[in-house]
Amino acid sequence: MISLILLGLLASCQGFYLPGIAPRSFCPSDENNLGAEFECSNTVDLLVNRLDSFETVIPYDYNQFDFCPAPGDKSTPSENLGQIVFGERIRSSAYSFKFQPSTGAPAADQNCVKVCEKSYDPRTDKNGLKKLHFIEDAIIKGYQNHWIVDNMPVIWCYDVGENQQFCYPGFPIGCFVNSAGLKMSSCGLDPSMNKPNHFYIFNHVDITIEYHQIDDPVPGAARLVAARVRPRSIGTRGSCAADAPVLEIPIQLREKIEFDYTYSVQFLSNPNVRWASRWDYILESMPHPQIQWFSIINSVVIVLFLSGMVAMILLRTLHRDIAKYNQLDNAEDAIEEYGWKLVHADVFRAPRGGMLLSVLIGTGAQVIAMTVVTLVFACLGFLSPANRGALMTCVLVLYVIFGMISGYVSARLYKVFGGLRWYSNVLFTAFLVPGSVFATVFVLNIFLWYKRSSGAVPFLTLCALVGLWFGVSVPLTFVGSYFGFKKRTIEFPVRTNPIPRTIPEQSFWTRPLPSILMGGVLPFGCIFIQLFFILNSIWSHMFYYMFTLLFLVVFILMMTCAQASILLCYFHLCAEDYNWWWRSFFTSGSTAIYFGLYCINYFQTKMAVTGFASTVLYFGYSSIMVFLVLIFTGTIGFLACFWFIRKIYSVVKVD
């Protein structure tokens, strides 16, 4: 009976796609009589995203430029929370095509199609001239268009050497030649763009859209699998010939200038690429994956090295020490104690600043849970680049939900320290770290508001985030703290003396600062190659897609942080230094120091950012990432040392 029920349920199940990435079919003519489930459209709409640049981290909305406006009857696509926070502004455009099967060349009605016309007269149209100057300034700063067709980025490929092409999910809006004749790299698209002190606007695009024919739901139906663009500058009106003169705009415009925005579109059949793997062509613009596999091998070698060290300590040194300590039968032998057992009466002494430490560890546990669950969803394909904004949305929602974890861990640890200000602990856990991050984001948002950038988070969205914080995260933190304080205090295997033991003078390598700096070297060595790709996706507008590799790297990072902290913690205890609480946090947390230095190096070597506002924004957002890395890695090191110390002192005989 149960088997029949299960079979019936399976028979009634239908396949599903993630929201926003379900396939769409296109037909030579509209087929709307097939039902909503099998709708086959003839119109291919082109969407536009924000414009950004390598020379500034301040993006602008497409509609802030004097390009062709979208028709009034076109609705603006809705955006999720992640897209808004991340600064994506997807808009409808004036570009729209009719799907036509391949004929080897653009169809007559889709060749050199006029989208709109523009004219600028410096003598009578001061407002128009101001709009033109805004476009010219964007050309100098290297702003790029980002277009979308059927949820795919339209990529631009150009030659960079013999039989080599570089592909990028965006293309420049124009180029400029200065008074010395130095040309921007985008001027290499046409050798005739070489006149000094002149701008060249790319007012024409040749678009190639590839499709895979499926003949479903009707014969001739197809699904789009790729989209490429080739921008051009054309000065003549009504002609898009390959030898057409370029559109020259002098830096000091004195005469009226008129030109058209046009496009040509061609549909090509590609039977080798199916819809499910259509994003693979984006990988052409990504660095070679062998580099990322090299980073995995590098990280594994480091983990194996540390694992060998920890195993040697646990299986040989600690086993020998414990056996020796447990064989001490008389008081005279006990006086001769040395090493880590000598500080057994002080090792669990509550640290200074226990309130702050418990808050940071609680928040760190929340960040760890958020990171791990997010990466699991990403590995399962829920957060692919095709599902725009899903990654940031998932991060924000999970962080809010896991507020209960931060409250619980912070309360339990604060209770271990013997703290009595429980209400203060709950409030600090709920507001200290989130409030610091929110305050930093708000200050940086003021710069974006001042620049009228599309990257600025709207005020209502900020209010919504505050509502999630106060309405969901804070109550869950209080609930977690309540259960944490209700639990029994964690018991230690040894008693603590009321009088602290004097710590002998330490060698240079066992002093706090050198040991802390050493602790972050190996964890950073596991992740520094992946950091390049992650920072590229954030600042250089590349797609990050290898979440499985990232999951492995994060797992290796956690193992490395734990093992490095345990090793150094053991060495300090052997040196009779029992102040391990804060040191274990900063030992692995020092990975954030090297991450911050890497961000500085990336800024100087990989980015061409100019301007005070862009510099402040870069280092402001980088400081948030460094702070979160500190909490993430520091919490792992602390919890590993806490487990290790309780374990070793629970197996020795102490009078």
C-alpha positions, -999 to 999 in steps of 0.1 A, spaced: 0 0 0 28 24 9 46 15 -23 15 24 -43 12 57 -26 48 66 -32 45 56 -69 14 78 -72 32 107 -56 62 102 -79 39 100 -109 22 133 -100 55 151 -95 68 175 -121 102 189 -127 109 224 -114 135 251 -119 149 276 -95 131 310 -95 144 333 -122 163 307 -142 136 285 -158 142 281 -195 122 301 -221 114 290 -256 115 313 -286 97 308 -319 98 325 -353 62 336 -345 44 341 -312 26 309 -300 4 321 -272 -23 295 -276 -3 267 -259 -10 277 -223 12 296 -199 33 265 -192 43 262 -229 44 299 -240 68 304 -269 77 341 -275 90 357 -306 104 388 -289 138 388 -274 141 417 -250 175 432 -240 179 444 -204 206 467 -191 224 467 -158 244 494 -140 275 508 -156 308 504 -137 345 509 -142 379 496 -133 390 531 -123 363 538 -98 341 517 -76 312 541 -80 285 525 -104 258 544 -121 223 535 -133 219 531 -171 192 557 -171 215 583 -157 232 584 -191 218 601 -221 213 568 -240 182 557 -257 153 555 -232 131 525 -229 95 528 -241 71 538 -215 50 506 -218 80 484 -208 80 475 -171 111 475 -150 122 440 -138 118 434 -101 149 431 -80 155 410 -49 171 422 -17 206 409 -27 205 427 -60 196 460 -43 222 457 -16 249 447 -41 240 477 -63 226 459 -93 200 480 -112 185 460 -140 163 481 -163 143 476 -195 159 490 -227 149 503 -261 166 473 -277 142 445 -287 147 418 -313 125 394 -332 137 358 -331 146 345 -366 163 312 -374 198 315 -389 202 326 -425 240 333 -424 236 371 -420 214 396 -402 179 398 -416 170 428 -436 147 441 -409 173 436 -381 203 451 -398 213 486 -389 181 492 -370 177 527 -357 169 528 -320 169 566 -314 187 598 -325 207 623 -305 217 658 -311 239 682 -291 241 719 -298 266 738 -276 250 771 -286 214 765 -277 212 733 -256 233 737 -224 214 709 -207 221 685 -235 258 695 -235 260 687 -198 246 652 -205 272 648 -233 300 658 -209 288 632 -184 291 605 -211 326 619 -220 337 618 -184 324 582 -181 344 573 -213 376 587 -198 370 567 -166 364 535 -186 328 529 -177 313 497 -192 279 486 -203 265 454 -189 236 440 -210 215 409 -204 197 387 -229 174 359 -215 192 362 -182 226 357 -198 253 384 -198 262 397 -232 299 392 -235 325 412 -255 355 394 -269 386 410 -284 420 398 -296 449 400 -271 475 381 -291 480 354 -316 450 331 -316 440 344 -282 409 363 -271 398 379 -239 361 378 -231 344 401 -206 308 404 -196 306 440 -205 318 465 -231 330 501 -232 307 530 -241 334 547 -261 371 557 -263 392 588 -260 425 600 -276 443 627 -256 463 656 -269 495 636 -270 478 610 -292 477 583 -265 447 561 -271 425 542 -246 426 504 -251 391 504 -264 403 526 -293 420 495 -307 387 483 -321 391 506 -350 425 520 -362 408 551 -376 400 563 -340 432 581 -336 425 619 -338 439 637 -307 415 654 -283 385 635 -297 360 612 -282 344 583 -300 311 570 -288 302 534 -296 267 542 -309 263 509 -329 264 473 -317 266 441 -337 249 414 -316 252 377 -322 228 354 -304 233 317 -305 204 293 -300 198 256 -296 168 243 -316 146 220 -296 113 219 -317 94 220 -284 66 230 -278 62 237 -316 85 230 -346 112 257 -349 112 265 -312 146 272 -297 164 283 -265 191 309 -264 225 297 -253 249 326 -259 251 363 -267 280 383 -279 284 420 -288 309 440 -309 306 478 -303 314 502 -331 315 539 -336 296 551 -367 295 587 -378 271 584 -408 234 581 -405 214 554 -422 245 532 -430 263 507 -408 288 495 -434 321 481 -422 340 510 -438 317 537 -424 335 567 -409 337 568 -371 318 593 -349 343 620 -339 334 643 -311 360 670 -303 368 677 -267 357 713 -273 324 709 -291 316 741 -311 292 729 -338 260 709 -335 264 672 -338 238 646 -346 240 608 -347 219 577 -343 221 547 -319 217 516 -341 221 478 -338 224 448 -360 214 414 -347 221 379 -361 208 346 -348 231 315 -353 222 279 -346 245 261 -322 235 224 -318 266 217 -296 255 238 -266 224 229 -246 204 253 -224 216 236 -192 252 243 -200 248 276 -217 267 295 -190 298 276 -199 307 301 -225 311 327 -198 341 306 -185 360 319 -216 364 352 -197 375 335 -165 411 326 -155 422 290 -162 407 266 -136 441 248 -132 453 277 -111 424 271 -87 432 234 -85 468 244 -77 455 264 -48 436 233 -35 467 212 -38 487 239 -20 461 240 8 460 203 12 498 201 16 496 227 43 468 208 61 487 175 59 518 192 73 499 207 102 480 174 108 513 156 110 525 181 136 493 178 157 493 140 154 529 139 166 521 161 196 489 142 205 502 106 199 538 110 211 546 141 232 513 144 250 510 106 255 545 105 270 537 136 292 504 122 304 520 88 312 548 105 331 525 128 351 502 99 361 531 79 374 540 105 400 532 88 433 546 111 460 546 147 468 584 150 463 579 140 426 549 163 423 571 193 432 592 185 402 563 190 378 572 209 347 557 219 314 520 223 307 508 204 339 526 230 361 499 256 352 469 233 357 457 256 386 457 287 364 449 275 329 412 280 333 414 314 350 389 338 335 405 363 312 403 400 312 376 414 289 356 382 291 325 401 281 340 413 248 356 379 241 323 360 247 305 385 224 331 380 196 330 342 199 292 342 198 291 363 167 319 342 152 298 311 157 270 329 139 292 339 110 306 303 107 272 288 106 261 314 80 292 307 58 289 269 59 252 268 51 256 294 23 283 274 7 262 242 9 234 260 -9 259 273 -34 274 239 -41 238 226 -47 234 252 -74 208 274 -57 232 304 -57 246 302 -92 254 335 -111 223 329 -131 202 334 -100 211 370 -96 212 384 -61 206 351 -45 240 348 -29 237 382 -10 201 375 -1 210 341 13 238 356 34 216 383 49 187 359 57 209 333 72 228 358 93 195 371 107 182 336 114 214 324 131 212 352 156 200 325 181 234 308 177 253 339 186 232 345 217 235 309 229 273 306 224 280 340 239 258 333 270 274 299 277 309 313 274 301 344 295 287 320 322 320 301 321 338 333 328 317 338 359 301 370 345 271 386 362 261 413 338 239 390 317 217 417 303 248 436 290 260 404 274 228 399 255 227 435 243 264 435 233 259 403 214 228 416 196 242 450 187 280 453 188 292 435 157 261 441 135 259 477 147 296 483 138 291 468 103 259 487 97 274 520 108 303 515 84 280 506 56 258 537 63 288 560 63 300 546 30 265 548 16 266 586 23 295 588 -2 274 569 -28 244 591 -21 265 622 -26 278 608 -59 242 599 -69 255 564 -76 232 534 -82 254 515 -58 238 534 -29 214 513 -9 180 531 -10 168 545 23 137 522 24 160 492 19 181 503 48 149 506 69 140 470 58 174 458 69 171 475 102 136 459 105 151 425 99 178 432 124 155 445 152 125 424 143 141 390 137 178 389 146 176 407 180 147 386 194 164 354 182 196 365 200 176 370 232 161 336 228 195 320 223 209 338 253 180 326 274 187 290 266 224 295 270 221 309 305 197 282 315 222 255 306 245 242 333 279 259 335 306 240 316 327 222 342 365 223 340 386 191 349 408 211 373 403 237 400 416 272 397 438 287 425 427 320 439 462 334 436 475 335 400 509 320 393 537 342 381 545 336 344 582 332 338 600 354 312 592 342 277 615 338 248 611 359 217 590 334 198 566 327 227 558 363 233 523 374 223 530 394 192 555 371 173 534 340 181 502 357 169 517 368 137 531 333 131 497 318 136 481 335 106 507 326 80 497 291 72 459 297 72 464 326 48 487 305 27 457 281 21 434 308 8 455 335 -9 451 321 -44 413 319 -40 413 355 -26 424 367 -60 394 352 -77 370 364 -50 383 400 -51 381 398 -89 344 390 -87 338 419 -62 359 447 -77 367 436 -113 332 425 -122 340 389 -129 317 360 -122 326 336 -94 313 301 -101 335 275 -85 317 272 -52 327 236 -47 363 246 -47 355 274 -24 338 250 0 369 228 1 391 259 6 370 271 35 370 236 51 408 235 48 410 270 62 390 259 93 412 229 97 444 249 94 432 276 119 423 249 144 455 230 141 478 261 141 460 274 172 464 241 190 501 238 182 509 273 194 487 269 224 505 238 234 539 255 230 528 284 253 515 260 280 548 242 279 565 276 284 542 280 315 522 308 299 485 301 307 470 333 292 456 314 262 420 328 260 426 359 239 458 346 224 440 316 208 415 340 193 441 363 178 465 335 168 442 322 140 425 356 137 458 371 126 449 356 92 428 388 88 461 409 91 475 392 60 441 394 43 442 432 49 477 435 35 466 414 4 437 439 -1 462 468 -1 484 449 -26 454 442 -48 445 479 -47 479 490 -58 487 463 -84 453 452 -99 431 483 -97 434 517 -113 411 535 -89 414 572 -88 395 597 -66 391 601 -29 355 587 -27 364 555 -46 395 550 -24 374 554 8 348 531 -5 373 504 -14 391 504 19 358 509 38 343 477 23 376 459 26 378 468 63 344 451 68 356 419 51 388 420 72 368 424 104 345 394 95 376 373 86 391 381 120 359 370 138 355 339 116 391 326 119 395 337 155 364 318 167 377 286 151 411 289 168 395 297 201 370 268 201 398 244 189 421 255 218 392 253 243 384 217 233 421 208 233 429 222 268 399 206 284 408 173 268 444 172 279 438 183 315 409 158 319 433 128 315 460 137 340 458 131 378 459 163 397 459 165 435 
